[in-house]
Amino acid sequence: MSPASPCIKLCQLDESGNHCIGCLRTLDELRQWSKASDEEKQAILDRVSHRAIEQV
């Protein structure tokens, strides 16, 4: 089963223009998602989790 998208329908870039404030993905990760393999999607989710921890 393919990893679920972290999108929460709050699509807006942060002040730096580098990350979506809703799902914490970068612009490159957002572009890659639909074509990414399951392994690539999991790697993106791992990076998103790390970013979420850094924000706390």
mmCIF file of the N, C-alpha and C atoms, coordinates in Angstrom:
data_MODEL
# 
_entry.id   MODEL 
# 
loop_
_atom_site.group_PDB 
_atom_site.id 
_atom_site.type_symbol 
_atom_site.label_atom_id 
_atom_site.label_alt_id 
_atom_site.label_comp_id 
_atom_site.label_asym_id 
_atom_site.label_entity_id 
_atom_site.label_seq_id 
_atom_site.pdbx_PDB_ins_code 
_atom_site.Cartn_x 
_atom_site.Cartn_y 
_atom_site.Cartn_z 
_atom_site.occupancy 
_atom_site.B_iso_or_equiv 
_atom_site.pdbx_formal_charge 
_atom_site.auth_seq_id 
_atom_site.auth_comp_id 
_atom_site.auth_asym_id 
_atom_site.auth_atom_id 
_atom_site.pdbx_PDB_model_num 
ATOM 1   N N  . MET A 1 1  ? 0.835  -1.176 0.000  1.00 0.00 ? 1  MET A N  1 
ATOM 2   C CA . MET A 1 1  ? 0.000  0.000  0.000  1.00 0.00 ? 1  MET A CA 1 
ATOM 3   C C  . MET A 1 1  ? 0.883  1.244  0.000  1.00 0.00 ? 1  MET A C  1 
ATOM 4   N N  . SER A 1 2  ? 0.552  2.172  -0.853 1.00 0.00 ? 2  SER A N  1 
ATOM 5   C CA . SER A 1 2  ? 1.342  3.390  -1.009 1.00 0.00 ? 2  SER A CA 1 
ATOM 6   C C  . SER A 1 2  ? 1.150  4.322  0.184  1.00 0.00 ? 2  SER A C  1 
ATOM 7   N N  . PRO A 1 3  ? 2.224  4.981  0.643  1.00 0.00 ? 3  PRO A N  1 
ATOM 8   C CA . PRO A 1 3  ? 2.091  5.932  1.753  1.00 0.00 ? 3  PRO A CA 1 
ATOM 9   C C  . PRO A 1 3  ? 1.103  7.048  1.407  1.00 0.00 ? 3  PRO A C  1 
ATOM 10  N N  . ALA A 1 4  ? 0.308  7.435  2.386  1.00 0.00 ? 4  ALA A N  1 
ATOM 11  C CA . ALA A 1 4  ? -0.679 8.499  2.190  1.00 0.00 ? 4  ALA A CA 1 
ATOM 12  C C  . ALA A 1 4  ? 0.002  9.861  2.149  1.00 0.00 ? 4  ALA A C  1 
ATOM 13  N N  . SER A 1 5  ? -0.544 10.736 1.362  1.00 0.00 ? 5  SER A N  1 
ATOM 14  C CA . SER A 1 5  ? -0.042 12.105 1.278  1.00 0.00 ? 5  SER A CA 1 
ATOM 15  C C  . SER A 1 5  ? -0.221 12.807 2.622  1.00 0.00 ? 5  SER A C  1 
ATOM 16  N N  . PRO A 1 6  ? 0.747  13.620 3.024  1.00 0.00 ? 6  PRO A N  1 
ATOM 17  C CA . PRO A 1 6  ? 0.612  14.368 4.274  1.00 0.00 ? 6  PRO A CA 1 
ATOM 18  C C  . PRO A 1 6  ? -0.221 15.647 4.119  1.00 0.00 ? 6  PRO A C  1 
ATOM 19  N N  . CYS A 1 7  ? -0.781 15.869 2.945  1.00 0.00 ? 7  CYS A N  1 
ATOM 20  C CA . CYS A 1 7  ? -1.556 17.083 2.676  1.00 0.00 ? 7  CYS A CA 1 
ATOM 21  C C  . CYS A 1 7  ? -2.751 17.178 3.631  1.00 0.00 ? 7  CYS A C  1 
ATOM 22  N N  . ILE A 1 8  ? -2.925 18.360 4.238  1.00 0.00 ? 8  ILE A N  1 
ATOM 23  C CA . ILE A 1 8  ? -4.076 18.602 5.106  1.00 0.00 ? 8  ILE A CA 1 
ATOM 24  C C  . ILE A 1 8  ? -4.942 19.736 4.547  1.00 0.00 ? 8  ILE A C  1 
ATOM 25  N N  . LYS A 1 9  ? -4.780 20.018 3.258  1.00 0.00 ? 9  LYS A N  1 
ATOM 26  C CA . LYS A 1 9  ? -5.573 21.025 2.550  1.00 0.00 ? 9  LYS A CA 1 
ATOM 27  C C  . LYS A 1 9  ? -5.381 22.431 3.120  1.00 0.00 ? 9  LYS A C  1 
ATOM 28  N N  . LEU A 1 10 ? -4.165 22.705 3.620  1.00 0.00 ? 10 LEU A N  1 
ATOM 29  C CA . LEU A 1 10 ? -3.780 24.031 4.081  1.00 0.00 ? 10 LEU A CA 1 
ATOM 30  C C  . LEU A 1 10 ? -2.542 24.411 3.273  1.00 0.00 ? 10 LEU A C  1 
ATOM 31  N N  . CYS A 1 11 ? -2.757 24.642 2.000  1.00 0.00 ? 11 CYS A N  1 
ATOM 32  C CA . CYS A 1 11 ? -1.668 24.814 1.045  1.00 0.00 ? 11 CYS A CA 1 
ATOM 33  C C  . CYS A 1 11 ? -1.247 26.277 0.965  1.00 0.00 ? 11 CYS A C  1 
ATOM 34  N N  . GLN A 1 12 ? -0.165 26.580 1.669  1.00 0.00 ? 12 GLN A N  1 
ATOM 35  C CA . GLN A 1 12 ? 0.382  27.931 1.684  1.00 0.00 ? 12 GLN A CA 1 
ATOM 36  C C  . GLN A 1 12 ? 1.861  27.825 2.025  1.00 0.00 ? 12 GLN A C  1 
ATOM 37  N N  . LEU A 1 13 ? 2.677  28.597 1.331  1.00 0.00 ? 13 LEU A N  1 
ATOM 38  C CA . LEU A 1 13 ? 4.107  28.567 1.604  1.00 0.00 ? 13 LEU A CA 1 
ATOM 39  C C  . LEU A 1 13 ? 4.440  29.391 2.841  1.00 0.00 ? 13 LEU A C  1 
ATOM 40  N N  . ASP A 1 14 ? 5.470  28.964 3.545  1.00 0.00 ? 14 ASP A N  1 
ATOM 41  C CA . ASP A 1 14 ? 5.934  29.727 4.691  1.00 0.00 ? 14 ASP A CA 1 
ATOM 42  C C  . ASP A 1 14 ? 6.564  31.038 4.218  1.00 0.00 ? 14 ASP A C  1 
ATOM 43  N N  . GLU A 1 15 ? 6.973  31.883 5.141  1.00 0.00 ? 15 GLU A N  1 
ATOM 44  C CA . GLU A 1 15 ? 7.519  33.199 4.796  1.00 0.00 ? 15 GLU A CA 1 
ATOM 45  C C  . GLU A 1 15 ? 8.744  33.117 3.888  1.00 0.00 ? 15 GLU A C  1 
ATOM 46  N N  . SER A 1 16 ? 9.525  32.066 4.044  1.00 0.00 ? 16 SER A N  1 
ATOM 47  C CA . SER A 1 16 ? 10.727 31.913 3.223  1.00 0.00 ? 16 SER A CA 1 
ATOM 48  C C  . SER A 1 16 ? 10.405 31.387 1.829  1.00 0.00 ? 16 SER A C  1 
ATOM 49  N N  . GLY A 1 17 ? 9.184  30.845 1.653  1.00 0.00 ? 17 GLY A N  1 
ATOM 50  C CA . GLY A 1 17 ? 8.799  30.277 0.365  1.00 0.00 ? 17 GLY A CA 1 
ATOM 51  C C  . GLY A 1 17 ? 9.381  28.898 0.119  1.00 0.00 ? 17 GLY A C  1 
ATOM 52  N N  . ASN A 1 18 ? 9.867  28.269 1.178  1.00 0.00 ? 18 ASN A N  1 
ATOM 53  C CA . ASN A 1 18 ? 10.531 26.966 1.033  1.00 0.00 ? 18 ASN A CA 1 
ATOM 54  C C  . ASN A 1 18 ? 9.655  25.770 1.368  1.00 0.00 ? 18 ASN A C  1 
ATOM 55  N N  . HIS A 1 19 ? 8.697  25.924 2.269  1.00 0.00 ? 19 HIS A N  1 
ATOM 56  C CA . HIS A 1 19 ? 7.885  24.803 2.737  1.00 0.00 ? 19 HIS A CA 1 
ATOM 57  C C  . HIS A 1 19 ? 6.416  25.184 2.777  1.00 0.00 ? 19 HIS A C  1 
ATOM 58  N N  . CYS A 1 20 ? 5.570  24.196 2.538  1.00 0.00 ? 20 CYS A N  1 
ATOM 59  C CA . CYS A 1 20 ? 4.136  24.358 2.739  1.00 0.00 ? 20 CYS A CA 1 
ATOM 60  C C  . CYS A 1 20 ? 3.888  24.362 4.254  1.00 0.00 ? 20 CYS A C  1 
ATOM 61  N N  . ILE A 1 21 ? 3.105  25.318 4.733  1.00 0.00 ? 21 ILE A N  1 
ATOM 62  C CA . ILE A 1 21 ? 2.857  25.370 6.178  1.00 0.00 ? 21 ILE A CA 1 
ATOM 63  C C  . ILE A 1 21 ? 1.891  24.278 6.629  1.00 0.00 ? 21 ILE A C  1 
ATOM 64  N N  . GLY A 1 22 ? 1.154  23.696 5.713  1.00 0.00 ? 22 GLY A N  1 
ATOM 65  C CA . GLY A 1 22 ? 0.224  22.627 6.070  1.00 0.00 ? 22 GLY A CA 1 
ATOM 66  C C  . GLY A 1 22 ? 0.892  21.280 6.206  1.00 0.00 ? 22 GLY A C  1 
ATOM 67  N N  . CYS A 1 23 ? 1.625  20.870 5.179  1.00 0.00 ? 23 CYS A N  1 
ATOM 68  C CA . CYS A 1 23 ? 2.202  19.513 5.177  1.00 0.00 ? 23 CYS A CA 1 
ATOM 69  C C  . CYS A 1 23 ? 3.715  19.499 5.384  1.00 0.00 ? 23 CYS A C  1 
ATOM 70  N N  . LEU A 1 24 ? 4.349  20.655 5.383  1.00 0.00 ? 24 LEU A N  1 
ATOM 71  C CA . LEU A 1 24 ? 5.792  20.803 5.619  1.00 0.00 ? 24 LEU A CA 1 
ATOM 72  C C  . LEU A 1 24 ? 6.669  20.250 4.496  1.00 0.00 ? 24 LEU A C  1 
ATOM 73  N N  . ARG A 1 25 ? 6.070  19.981 3.332  1.00 0.00 ? 25 ARG A N  1 
ATOM 74  C CA . ARG A 1 25 ? 6.888  19.529 2.208  1.00 0.00 ? 25 ARG A CA 1 
ATOM 75  C C  . ARG A 1 25 ? 7.485  20.726 1.486  1.00 0.00 ? 25 ARG A C  1 
ATOM 76  N N  . THR A 1 26 ? 8.652  20.502 0.895  1.00 0.00 ? 26 THR A N  1 
ATOM 77  C CA . THR A 1 26 ? 9.275  21.528 0.070  1.00 0.00 ? 26 THR A CA 1 
ATOM 78  C C  . THR A 1 26 ? 8.573  21.568 -1.285 1.00 0.00 ? 26 THR A C  1 
ATOM 79  N N  . LEU A 1 27 ? 8.847  22.611 -2.050 1.00 0.00 ? 27 LEU A N  1 
ATOM 80  C CA . LEU A 1 27 ? 8.268  22.692 -3.392 1.00 0.00 ? 27 LEU A CA 1 
ATOM 81  C C  . LEU A 1 27 ? 8.684  21.495 -4.234 1.00 0.00 ? 27 LEU A C  1 
ATOM 82  N N  . ASP A 1 28 ? 9.943  21.102 -4.154 1.00 0.00 ? 28 ASP A N  1 
ATOM 83  C CA . ASP A 1 28 ? 10.409 19.928 -4.906 1.00 0.00 ? 28 ASP A CA 1 
ATOM 84  C C  . ASP A 1 28 ? 9.670  18.664 -4.473 1.00 0.00 ? 28 ASP A C  1 
ATOM 85  N N  . GLU A 1 29 ? 9.475  18.497 -3.173 1.00 0.00 ? 29 GLU A N  1 
ATOM 86  C CA . GLU A 1 29 ? 8.767  17.311 -2.687 1.00 0.00 ? 29 GLU A CA 1 
ATOM 87  C C  . GLU A 1 29 ? 7.308  17.321 -3.146 1.00 0.00 ? 29 GLU A C  1 
ATOM 88  N N  . LEU A 1 30 ? 6.686  18.486 -3.166 1.00 0.00 ? 30 LEU A N  1 
ATOM 89  C CA . LEU A 1 30 ? 5.316  18.594 -3.659 1.00 0.00 ? 30 LEU A CA 1 
ATOM 90  C C  . LEU A 1 30 ? 5.235  18.199 -5.127 1.00 0.00 ? 30 LEU A C  1 
ATOM 91  N N  . ARG A 1 31 ? 6.184  18.672 -5.921 1.00 0.00 ? 31 ARG A N  1 
ATOM 92  C CA . ARG A 1 31 ? 6.202  18.348 -7.354 1.00 0.00 ? 31 ARG A CA 1 
ATOM 93  C C  . ARG A 1 31 ? 6.450  16.867 -7.585 1.00 0.00 ? 31 ARG A C  1 
ATOM 94  N N  . GLN A 1 32 ? 7.305  16.262 -6.780 1.00 0.00 ? 32 GLN A N  1 
ATOM 95  C CA . GLN A 1 32 ? 7.713  14.869 -6.969 1.00 0.00 ? 32 GLN A CA 1 
ATOM 96  C C  . GLN A 1 32 ? 6.663  13.862 -6.512 1.00 0.00 ? 32 GLN A C  1 
ATOM 97  N N  . TRP A 1 33 ? 5.786  14.249 -5.601 1.00 0.00 ? 33 TRP A N  1 
ATOM 98  C CA . TRP A 1 33 ? 4.926  13.289 -4.911 1.00 0.00 ? 33 TRP A CA 1 
ATOM 99  C C  . TRP A 1 33 ? 4.153  12.365 -5.847 1.00 0.00 ? 33 TRP A C  1 
ATOM 100 N N  . SER A 1 34 ? 3.488  12.929 -6.836 1.00 0.00 ? 34 SER A N  1 
ATOM 101 C CA . SER A 1 34 ? 2.608  12.101 -7.677 1.00 0.00 ? 34 SER A CA 1 
ATOM 102 C C  . SER A 1 34 ? 3.361  11.072 -8.511 1.00 0.00 ? 34 SER A C  1 
ATOM 103 N N  . LYS A 1 35 ? 4.633  11.317 -8.777 1.00 0.00 ? 35 LYS A N  1 
ATOM 104 C CA . LYS A 1 35 ? 5.433  10.390 -9.578 1.00 0.00 ? 35 LYS A CA 1 
ATOM 105 C C  . LYS A 1 35 ? 6.412  9.568  -8.739 1.00 0.00 ? 35 LYS A C  1 
ATOM 106 N N  . ALA A 1 36 ? 6.448  9.837  -7.447 1.00 0.00 ? 36 ALA A N  1 
ATOM 107 C CA . ALA A 1 36 ? 7.428  9.184  -6.578 1.00 0.00 ? 36 ALA A CA 1 
ATOM 108 C C  . ALA A 1 36 ? 7.052  7.723  -6.323 1.00 0.00 ? 36 ALA A C  1 
ATOM 109 N N  . SER A 1 37 ? 8.075  6.895  -6.181 1.00 0.00 ? 37 SER A N  1 
ATOM 110 C CA . SER A 1 37 ? 7.850  5.501  -5.787 1.00 0.00 ? 37 SER A CA 1 
ATOM 111 C C  . SER A 1 37 ? 7.446  5.480  -4.314 1.00 0.00 ? 37 SER A C  1 
ATOM 112 N N  . ASP A 1 38 ? 6.973  4.340  -3.846 1.00 0.00 ? 38 ASP A N  1 
ATOM 113 C CA . ASP A 1 38 ? 6.610  4.208  -2.438 1.00 0.00 ? 38 ASP A CA 1 
ATOM 114 C C  . ASP A 1 38 ? 7.807  4.498  -1.531 1.00 0.00 ? 38 ASP A C  1 
ATOM 115 N N  . GLU A 1 39 ? 8.985  4.067  -1.944 1.00 0.00 ? 39 GLU A N  1 
ATOM 116 C CA . GLU A 1 39 ? 10.190 4.308  -1.157 1.00 0.00 ? 39 GLU A CA 1 
ATOM 117 C C  . GLU A 1 39 ? 10.512 5.800  -1.101 1.00 0.00 ? 39 GLU A C  1 
ATOM 118 N N  . GLU A 1 40 ? 10.366 6.478  -2.224 1.00 0.00 ? 40 GLU A N  1 
ATOM 119 C CA . GLU A 1 40 ? 10.610 7.920  -2.261 1.00 0.00 ? 40 GLU A CA 1 
ATOM 120 C C  . GLU A 1 40 ? 9.577  8.672  -1.423 1.00 0.00 ? 40 GLU A C  1 
ATOM 121 N N  . LYS A 1 41 ? 8.331  8.240  -1.483 1.00 0.00 ? 41 LYS A N  1 
ATOM 122 C CA . LYS A 1 41 ? 7.292  8.870  -0.662 1.00 0.00 ? 41 LYS A CA 1 
ATOM 123 C C  . LYS A 1 41 ? 7.596  8.687  0.823  1.00 0.00 ? 41 LYS A C  1 
ATOM 124 N N  . GLN A 1 42 ? 8.045  7.513  1.199  1.00 0.00 ? 42 GLN A N  1 
ATOM 125 C CA . GLN A 1 42 ? 8.383  7.275  2.606  1.00 0.00 ? 42 GLN A CA 1 
ATOM 126 C C  . GLN A 1 42 ? 9.551  8.155  3.030  1.00 0.00 ? 42 GLN A C  1 
ATOM 127 N N  . ALA A 1 43 ? 10.522 8.342  2.161  1.00 0.00 ? 43 ALA A N  1 
ATOM 128 C CA . ALA A 1 43 ? 11.652 9.223  2.474  1.00 0.00 ? 43 ALA A CA 1 
ATOM 129 C C  . ALA A 1 43 ? 11.174 10.664 2.667  1.00 0.00 ? 43 ALA A C  1 
ATOM 130 N N  . ILE A 1 44 ? 10.237 11.099 1.841  1.00 0.00 ? 44 ILE A N  1 
ATOM 131 C CA . ILE A 1 44 ? 9.664  12.439 1.990  1.00 0.00 ? 44 ILE A CA 1 
ATOM 132 C C  . ILE A 1 44 ? 8.951  12.538 3.336  1.00 0.00 ? 44 ILE A C  1 
ATOM 133 N N  . LEU A 1 45 ? 8.148  11.535 3.666  1.00 0.00 ? 45 LEU A N  1 
ATOM 134 C CA . LEU A 1 45 ? 7.437  11.543 4.942  1.00 0.00 ? 45 LEU A CA 1 
ATOM 135 C C  . LEU A 1 45 ? 8.403  11.557 6.126  1.00 0.00 ? 45 LEU A C  1 
ATOM 136 N N  . ASP A 1 46 ? 9.515  10.868 6.009  1.00 0.00 ? 46 ASP A N  1 
ATOM 137 C CA . ASP A 1 46 ? 10.530 10.878 7.073  1.00 0.00 ? 46 ASP A CA 1 
ATOM 138 C C  . ASP A 1 46 ? 11.106 12.279 7.249  1.00 0.00 ? 46 ASP A C  1 
ATOM 139 N N  . ARG A 1 47 ? 11.375 12.951 6.132  1.00 0.00 ? 47 ARG A N  1 
ATOM 140 C CA . ARG A 1 47 ? 11.898 14.332 6.211  1.00 0.00 ? 47 ARG A CA 1 
ATOM 141 C C  . ARG A 1 47 ? 10.854 15.282 6.794  1.00 0.00 ? 47 ARG A C  1 
ATOM 142 N N  . VAL A 1 48 ? 9.591  15.090 6.410  1.00 0.00 ? 48 VAL A N  1 
ATOM 143 C CA . VAL A 1 48 ? 8.506  15.916 6.949  1.00 0.00 ? 48 VAL A CA 1 
ATOM 144 C C  . VAL A 1 48 ? 8.408  15.721 8.465  1.00 0.00 ? 48 VAL A C  1 
ATOM 145 N N  . SER A 1 49 ? 8.501  14.482 8.915  1.00 0.00 ? 49 SER A N  1 
ATOM 146 C CA . SER A 1 49 ? 8.451  14.208 10.360 1.00 0.00 ? 49 SER A CA 1 
ATOM 147 C C  . SER A 1 49 ? 9.587  14.910 11.090 1.00 0.00 ? 49 SER A C  1 
ATOM 148 N N  . HIS A 1 50 ? 10.759 14.892 10.501 1.00 0.00 ? 50 HIS A N  1 
ATOM 149 C CA . HIS A 1 50 ? 11.918 15.557 11.100 1.00 0.00 ? 50 HIS A CA 1 
ATOM 150 C C  . HIS A 1 50 ? 11.678 17.069 11.177 1.00 0.00 ? 50 HIS A C  1 
ATOM 151 N N  . ARG A 1 51 ? 11.111 17.650 10.125 1.00 0.00 ? 51 ARG A N  1 
ATOM 152 C CA . ARG A 1 51 ? 10.809 19.089 10.143 1.00 0.00 ? 51 ARG A CA 1 
ATOM 153 C C  . ARG A 1 51 ? 9.789  19.425 11.217 1.00 0.00 ? 51 ARG A C  1 
ATOM 154 N N  . ALA A 1 52 ? 8.798  18.560 11.396 1.00 0.00 ? 52 ALA A N  1 
ATOM 155 C CA . ALA A 1 52 ? 7.765  18.794 12.405 1.00 0.00 ? 52 ALA A CA 1 
ATOM 156 C C  . ALA A 1 52 ? 8.380  18.804 13.800 1.00 0.00 ? 52 ALA A C  1 
ATOM 157 N N  . ILE A 1 53 ? 9.298  17.891 14.038 1.00 0.00 ? 53 ILE A N  1 
ATOM 158 C CA . ILE A 1 53 ? 9.982  17.829 15.338 1.00 0.00 ? 53 ILE A CA 1 
ATOM 159 C C  . ILE A 1 53 ? 10.814 19.087 15.555 1.00 0.00 ? 53 ILE A C  1 
ATOM 160 N N  . GLU A 1 54 ? 11.467 19.577 14.519 1.00 0.00 ? 54 GLU A N  1 
ATOM 161 C CA . GLU A 1 54 ? 12.299 20.783 14.634 1.00 0.00 ? 54 GLU A CA 1 
ATOM 162 C C  . GLU A 1 54 ? 11.468 22.013 14.972 1.00 0.00 ? 54 GLU A C  1 
ATOM 163 N N  . GLN A 1 55 ? 10.201 22.032 14.588 1.00 0.00 ? 55 GLN A N  1 
ATOM 164 C CA . GLN A 1 55 ? 9.346  23.196 14.827 1.00 0.00 ? 55 GLN A CA 1 
ATOM 165 C C  . GLN A 1 55 ? 8.863  23.272 16.279 1.00 0.00 ? 55 GLN A C  1 
ATOM 166 N N  . VAL A 1 56 ? 8.945  22.162 16.994 1.00 0.00 ? 56 VAL A N  1 
ATOM 167 C CA . VAL A 1 56 ? 8.436  22.128 18.378 1.00 0.00 ? 56 VAL A CA 1 
ATOM 168 C C  . VAL A 1 56 ? 9.381  22.821 19.301 1.00 0.00 ? 56 VAL A C  1 
# 
